[in-house]
Amino acid sequence: MEKQSKISLITASIFGILGVILGAFAAHGLQAILTDIQIDSFQTGVRYQFYQAFFLLFVGNTNYLLPKQKKIIWLLSLIGICLFSGSIYLLNLDEHLIGQNLKAIAIATPIGGFFLIAAWGYLLASFLKK
């Protein structure tokens, strides 16, 4: 197995593991401290993290992409999930974790979304180029 495929598959596995943990945490551990709207928002972060985990599983297993293309998709996905899902998690837990309102980081969510779109767009462009 090529190195970049392995990296993509490992990252997908980590995203999946964390998605299960965070999803269970939202469903069972956060209901006492978050509103229903905040839990729904948190679950949106989890859902998109899972989407990208499955995406990276595909990228890591396909033979239609070059290692350099896989690396670009991996990097866009990694940045995207850290910014998109990470900011959603922090925005909903900020006052409970650190006692501060972090609403200023809300700009990270759409920037992360842009990176996720870019990863999928780069995949499409790579396929169209073949």
C-alpha positions in Angstrom: 0.0 0.0 0.0 1.3 3.4 -0.9 2.2 5.8 1.9 -0.5 8.5 1.1 -3.3 5.8 0.9 -2.3 4.6 4.3 -2.3 8.1 5.7 -5.8 8.8 4.2 -7.1 5.5 5.7 -5.6 6.2 9.1 -7.0 9.7 9.1 -10.4 8.3 8.1 -10.3 5.8 10.9 -9.4 8.6 13.4 -12.2 10.8 12.2 -14.6 7.8 12.5 -13.5 6.9 16.0 -13.8 10.5 17.2 -17.1 10.8 15.4 -18.5 7.8 17.4 -17.1 9.2 20.6 -18.4 12.7 20.0 -21.7 11.6 18.7 -22.3 9.4 21.8 -21.1 12.3 24.0 -23.6 14.6 22.4 -26.4 12.1 22.7 -25.7 11.0 26.3 -23.4 13.5 28.0 -24.3 16.9 26.8 -28.1 16.9 27.2 -27.8 18.3 30.8 -25.7 21.3 29.8 -26.6 22.2 26.2 -29.9 23.3 24.6 -31.5 21.2 21.9 -30.3 23.7 19.3 -26.7 23.4 20.5 -26.9 19.6 20.5 -28.3 19.7 16.9 -25.4 22.0 16.0 -22.9 19.7 17.6 -24.4 16.7 15.8 -23.9 18.6 12.5 -20.2 18.8 13.2 -20.2 15.0 13.9 -22.2 14.3 10.8 -19.8 16.2 8.5 -16.8 14.6 10.2 -18.3 11.2 9.3 -19.0 12.3 5.7 -15.3 13.2 5.4 -14.2 10.0 7.1 -16.1 8.0 4.4 -14.7 10.3 1.8 -11.1 9.6 2.9 -11.8 5.9 3.0 -12.7 6.1 -0.6 -9.8 8.3 -1.5 -7.4 6.0 0.3 -8.7 2.9 -1.5 -9.1 4.2 -5.1 -6.5 3.6 -7.8 -7.9 6.4 -9.9 -5.9 9.1 -8.1 -2.1 9.7 -8.0 -0.4 9.9 -4.6 0.0 13.7 -5.0 -3.8 14.1 -5.7 -4.6 12.0 -2.6 -2.3 14.1 -0.5 -4.0 17.3 -1.6 -7.5 15.9 -0.9 -6.3 14.6 2.4 -4.9 18.0 3.4 -8.0 19.9 2.3 -10.1 17.4 4.2 -8.0 17.6 7.3 -8.0 21.4 7.4 -11.7 21.5 6.5 -12.8 19.1 9.3 -10.6 20.8 11.9 -12.0 24.2 11.1 -15.6 23.2 10.3 -16.4 20.5 12.9 -13.8 21.7 15.4 -15.2 25.2 15.4 -18.8 23.9 15.8 -17.7 21.7 18.8 -15.9 24.7 20.4 -18.7 27.1 19.8 -21.2 24.8 21.5 -18.9 23.9 24.4 -16.9 27.1 24.8 -18.5 28.4 28.0 -18.6 24.9 29.5 -15.0 23.9 28.7 -13.1 27.2 29.3 -15.7 29.5 30.7 -15.3 31.9 27.8 -17.6 32.8 24.9 -15.6 32.0 21.7 -18.2 33.4 19.2 -15.3 35.2 17.5 -14.1 31.9 16.0 -17.5 31.4 14.2 -15.7 32.5 11.0 -13.8 29.3 11.0 -16.9 27.3 10.3 -17.6 28.6 6.8 -13.8 28.6 6.0 -13.7 25.0 7.0 -16.7 24.3 4.8 -14.9 25.9 1.9 -12.0 23.5 2.4 -14.4 20.6 2.4 -16.0 21.8 -0.8 -12.5 22.2 -2.2 -11.6 18.6 -1.4 -14.6 17.3 -3.2 -14.1 19.7 -6.1 -10.5 18.7 -6.4 -11.6 15.0 -6.5 -14.0 15.9 -9.3 -11.4 17.8 -11.2 -9.0 14.9 -10.8 -11.5 12.5 -12.3 -12.4 14.8 -15.1 -8.7 15.2 -16.0 -8.3 11.4 -16.4 
